[in-house]
Amino acid sequence: MRLVILDDYELASEWAAKYICNRIIRFEPSAKRYFTLGLPTGSTPFGCYQKLIEYYRSGDVSFKYVKTFNMDEYVGLPRAHPESYHSYMWNNFFKHIDIDPANTHILDGNAEDLVAECHAFEQKITEAGGIELFVGGIGPDGHIAFNEPGSSLVSRTRVKTLAKDTIVANARFFGNDLSKVPTMALTVGVGTVMDAKEVMILITGAHKAFALYKAIEEGVNHMWTVSAFQQHPRTIFVCDEDATLELRVKTVKYFKGLMHVHNKLVEPVLSMKDQPNTVTEGDD
């Protein structure tokens, strides 16, 4: 497990974007070999998406041969609603890059058969060869995706009733009107994310500090579902200084002492412009 500590939100977002960029380029995706990327929504990954858009616009990375699978979606919220995760991903990321919409996968919270929708989502991940890198965020109570406290740590994609704390936390996106916040969602399971070859979890802000403490310094606990990733062979937690406020001083000092190693993962930032074997439009 790696814990990468940056000074602030902007630097944490930039580090995460650099890491994603480098992972895609090193993979050398092509029409016959897509890079599969799991993605979150919410305020935390927004800065990372903005940096990835910058890298795309400068010609450093392409998403032409990337398939994405999003973590979750509200049940009953129209796809065109400004707070649906379909809208979030399209407006904040997908429409700004060269990804084929057919290669973006987001759960349909308005499907006639929600259970069948969840099973089909798992099948699509399997057919894509599994997830190379699953990027996630967490809530203040340590939930990842909508795997609320008490969720099974081997759970799969399913329908989930949202905890009161999650509804309150998300009310800011609905004019602070609790009655407008959906109470159910479709979500990948903890086991679904654990199956990814690598997991990167973004944790920023003092309000996430206790959750990071539970994720890093205490044992695996289904009441803090993010703690399950202590047992994943390739987990990277990326955080800012504020998120470390509940950690022991020696824990922070230990991981900061490894930053020269961690920074080798993102420095230099690779560019597709420098890759001689990069697949281009005419190579299909």
C-alpha positions as CSV (number, residue, x, y, z in Angstrom):
1,M,0.0,0.0,0.0
2,R,1.2,3.5,-0.9
3,L,0.1,6.7,0.7
4,V,1.0,9.8,-1.4
5,I,0.8,13.1,0.6
6,L,0.7,16.4,-1.3
7,D,0.5,19.9,0.1
8,D,-3.0,20.8,-1.2
9,Y,-5.9,19.7,-3.3
10,E,-4.5,21.1,-6.6
11,L,-1.2,19.2,-6.2
12,A,-3.0,16.0,-5.2
13,S,-5.3,16.3,-8.3
14,E,-2.3,16.9,-10.5
15,W,-0.3,13.9,-9.1
16,A,-3.3,11.6,-9.7
17,A,-3.8,12.9,-13.2
18,K,-0.1,12.4,-14.0
19,Y,-0.3,8.8,-12.7
20,I,-3.4,8.0,-14.8
21,C,-1.7,9.6,-17.9
22,N,1.5,7.6,-17.4
23,R,-0.4,4.3,-16.8
24,I,-2.4,4.7,-20.0
25,I,0.7,5.6,-22.1
26,R,2.8,2.7,-20.6
27,F,0.0,0.3,-21.4
28,E,0.2,1.3,-25.1
29,P,-3.6,0.9,-25.8
30,S,-4.8,0.0,-29.3
31,A,-7.9,-1.1,-31.2
32,K,-7.1,-4.6,-30.1
33,R,-6.0,-3.8,-26.5
34,Y,-8.1,-1.2,-24.6
35,F,-7.0,0.3,-21.3
36,T,-9.9,-0.1,-18.8
37,L,-10.4,2.7,-16.3
38,G,-12.8,2.8,-13.3
39,L,-13.9,6.3,-12.5
40,P,-15.7,8.2,-9.6
41,T,-17.8,11.3,-9.5
42,G,-18.1,14.0,-6.9
43,S,-16.1,17.1,-6.0
44,T,-12.8,15.3,-5.2
45,P,-12.0,13.9,-8.7
46,F,-13.0,17.2,-10.4
47,G,-9.5,18.7,-10.3
48,C,-8.0,15.4,-11.6
49,Y,-10.4,15.4,-14.6
50,Q,-9.5,19.0,-15.3
51,K,-5.8,18.1,-15.5
52,L,-6.5,15.1,-17.7
53,I,-8.4,17.4,-20.1
54,E,-5.3,19.6,-20.2
55,Y,-3.0,16.7,-21.0
56,Y,-5.4,15.6,-23.8
57,R,-5.6,19.1,-25.3
58,S,-1.8,19.4,-25.3
59,G,-1.6,16.1,-27.2
60,D,0.1,14.2,-24.3
61,V,-2.6,11.5,-23.9
62,S,-5.5,10.1,-25.8
63,F,-8.6,8.3,-24.6
64,K,-9.5,6.8,-28.0
65,Y,-8.6,3.3,-26.8
66,V,-9.8,3.6,-23.3
67,K,-12.9,2.0,-21.8
68,T,-14.4,3.5,-18.7
69,F,-16.6,2.1,-16.0
70,N,-18.2,4.4,-13.5
71,M,-18.7,3.5,-9.9
72,D,-22.3,4.4,-9.3
73,E,-25.5,6.2,-10.3
74,Y,-28.6,7.4,-8.5
75,V,-31.8,5.4,-8.9
76,G,-34.8,7.3,-10.4
77,L,-32.9,10.5,-11.3
78,P,-33.4,11.3,-15.0
79,R,-30.2,10.8,-17.0
80,A,-30.4,14.4,-18.2
81,H,-30.8,15.8,-14.7
82,P,-27.8,18.1,-13.9
83,E,-26.9,16.1,-10.8
84,S,-27.0,12.6,-12.4
85,Y,-23.7,11.0,-12.7
86,H,-24.2,10.7,-16.5
87,S,-24.4,14.5,-16.6
88,Y,-21.5,14.9,-14.3
89,M,-19.2,12.7,-16.4
90,W,-20.3,14.1,-19.7
91,N,-20.1,17.8,-18.7
92,N,-16.9,17.5,-16.6
93,F,-14.9,15.0,-18.6
94,F,-16.1,13.0,-21.5
95,K,-17.2,15.7,-23.8
96,H,-13.8,17.4,-23.5
97,I,-11.7,14.3,-24.6
98,D,-11.6,11.9,-27.5
99,I,-13.3,9.0,-25.9
100,D,-15.9,7.1,-27.9
101,P,-19.2,7.4,-26.0
102,A,-19.8,3.7,-26.7
103,N,-16.7,3.0,-24.6
104,T,-18.1,4.8,-21.5
105,H,-20.2,2.6,-19.1
106,I,-22.4,4.1,-16.4
107,L,-25.1,2.2,-14.6
108,D,-28.6,3.1,-15.6
109,G,-30.6,4.1,-12.5
110,N,-33.8,4.1,-14.6
111,A,-33.5,0.6,-15.9
112,E,-36.7,-1.4,-15.8
113,D,-34.9,-4.3,-14.0
114,L,-32.3,-2.8,-11.7
115,V,-30.9,-6.2,-10.6
116,A,-30.4,-7.2,-14.2
117,E,-28.7,-3.9,-14.9
118,C,-26.2,-4.6,-12.1
119,H,-25.5,-8.1,-13.4
120,A,-25.0,-6.8,-16.9
121,F,-22.5,-4.2,-15.7
122,E,-20.4,-6.9,-14.0
123,Q,-20.5,-8.9,-17.2
124,K,-19.4,-5.9,-19.3
125,I,-16.4,-5.4,-17.0
126,T,-15.5,-9.1,-17.4
127,E,-15.8,-8.9,-21.2
128,A,-13.5,-5.9,-21.2
129,G,-10.8,-8.0,-19.5
130,G,-11.3,-6.5,-16.0
131,I,-10.3,-3.0,-14.7
132,E,-6.6,-2.0,-15.1
133,L,-6.9,1.0,-12.8
134,F,-9.9,1.8,-10.6
135,V,-9.9,5.4,-9.3
136,G,-12.2,6.1,-6.4
137,G,-13.1,8.7,-3.8
138,I,-14.7,8.2,-0.4
139,G,-17.2,9.8,1.9
140,P,-16.5,11.2,5.3
141,D,-17.8,7.9,6.8
142,G,-15.3,6.0,4.7
143,H,-17.6,4.6,2.1
144,I,-16.3,3.9,-1.4
145,A,-18.7,4.3,-4.3
146,F,-22.1,3.8,-2.5
147,N,-20.8,0.9,-0.3
148,E,-22.2,2.4,2.9
149,P,-21.0,1.4,6.4
150,G,-21.9,-2.2,7.0
151,S,-21.6,-3.2,3.4
152,S,-20.1,-6.6,2.6
153,L,-16.4,-6.4,1.7
154,V,-16.9,-9.0,-1.0
155,S,-20.0,-7.3,-2.5
156,R,-20.7,-7.0,-6.2
157,T,-22.6,-4.4,-8.2
158,R,-26.1,-4.0,-6.7
159,V,-28.9,-1.7,-5.6
160,K,-28.1,0.1,-2.4
161,T,-30.1,2.2,0.0
162,L,-28.2,5.3,0.9
163,A,-27.3,6.1,4.5
164,K,-28.7,9.3,6.1
165,D,-25.2,10.8,6.3
166,T,-24.7,10.3,2.6
167,I,-28.0,11.9,1.8
168,V,-27.1,14.9,4.0
169,A,-23.6,15.2,2.5
170,N,-25.1,15.1,-1.1
171,A,-27.8,17.6,-0.3
172,R,-25.5,20.5,-1.3
173,F,-25.9,19.3,-4.9
174,F,-29.7,19.5,-4.6
175,G,-30.1,23.0,-3.2
176,N,-29.7,21.7,0.3
177,D,-33.2,20.2,0.0
178,L,-33.0,16.7,1.5
179,S,-36.4,15.8,-0.1
180,K,-34.8,16.1,-3.5
181,V,-31.8,13.8,-2.8
182,P,-32.3,10.3,-4.2
183,T,-32.4,7.7,-1.4
184,M,-31.2,4.7,-3.5
185,A,-28.4,4.1,-6.0
186,L,-26.7,1.5,-8.1
187,T,-23.1,0.9,-7.1
188,V,-20.2,-1.3,-7.9
189,G,-19.4,-3.5,-4.9
190,V,-16.3,-3.5,-2.8
191,G,-15.4,-6.8,-4.3
192,T,-15.8,-5.3,-7.8
193,V,-13.2,-2.7,-7.1
194,M,-11.0,-5.1,-5.3
195,D,-10.9,-7.2,-8.5
196,A,-9.1,-4.3,-10.3
197,K,-5.4,-4.8,-11.0
198,E,-4.7,-1.5,-9.3
199,V,-6.8,0.9,-7.1
200,M,-6.1,4.6,-6.6
201,I,-8.2,6.4,-3.9
202,L,-8.4,10.2,-3.7
203,I,-8.9,11.6,-0.3
204,T,-8.7,15.4,0.3
205,G,-9.9,17.8,2.9
206,A,-10.0,17.8,6.7
207,H,-13.6,16.4,6.7
208,K,-12.1,13.2,5.3
209,A,-9.3,13.0,7.8
210,F,-10.9,10.5,10.2
211,A,-11.9,8.2,7.3
212,L,-8.2,8.2,6.1
213,Y,-7.1,7.4,9.6
214,K,-9.6,4.4,9.6
215,A,-8.4,3.4,6.2
216,I,-4.6,3.5,7.0
217,E,-4.0,3.0,10.7
218,E,-6.8,0.7,11.9
219,G,-7.8,-2.8,10.8
220,V,-10.1,-3.9,8.0
221,N,-13.7,-3.1,9.1
222,H,-16.9,-3.3,7.1
223,M,-18.1,-0.2,8.9
224,W,-15.4,1.7,7.0
225,T,-15.5,0.0,3.6
226,V,-12.4,1.9,2.3
227,S,-10.3,0.0,4.8
228,A,-10.7,-3.2,2.7
229,F,-8.1,-1.8,0.3
230,Q,-5.4,-2.4,2.9
231,Q,-5.6,-6.0,1.5
232,H,-5.3,-5.1,-2.2
233,P,-1.8,-5.8,-3.6
234,R,-1.7,-2.5,-5.4
235,T,-3.4,0.3,-3.6
236,I,-2.4,4.0,-3.8
237,F,-4.0,6.5,-1.5
238,V,-3.5,10.1,-2.8
239,C,-4.3,12.8,-0.2
240,D,-3.6,16.4,0.7
241,E,-2.2,17.7,4.0
242,D,-5.6,18.4,5.4
243,A,-6.7,14.8,5.1
244,T,-3.7,13.6,7.3
245,L,-4.8,15.6,10.4
246,E,-6.0,12.4,12.2
247,L,-2.9,10.3,11.3
248,R,-0.1,9.8,13.8
249,V,2.9,12.0,13.2
250,K,5.2,9.0,12.7
251,T,2.8,7.7,10.0
252,V,2.9,10.9,8.1
253,K,6.6,11.2,8.5
254,Y,7.1,7.6,7.3
255,F,5.1,8.1,4.1
256,K,6.5,11.5,3.4
257,G,9.9,9.9,3.5
258,L,8.9,7.8,0.6
259,M,7.8,10.6,-1.6
260,H,11.0,10.5,-3.6
261,V,10.1,6.9,-4.6
262,H,6.4,7.7,-5.2
263,N,7.3,10.7,-7.4
264,K,9.2,8.4,-9.8
265,L,5.8,7.1,-10.8
266,V,4.8,10.4,-12.2
267,E,8.1,12.1,-13.1
268,P,8.7,12.5,-15.9
269,V,5.1,12.8,-17.2
270,L,5.0,10.7,-20.3
271,S,3.6,12.0,-23.6
272,M,2.1,10.1,-26.5
273,K,3.9,12.6,-28.7
274,D,7.1,10.9,-27.6
275,Q,6.0,7.3,-28.1
276,P,7.1,5.9,-31.5
277,N,4.6,3.0,-31.4
278,T,1.6,5.1,-30.5
279,V,-1.5,3.9,-32.4
280,T,-2.9,6.8,-34.4
281,E,-6.1,7.3,-36.3
282,G,-4.7,5.8,-39.5
283,D,-3.5,2.6,-37.8
284,D,-6.9,0.9,-37.3
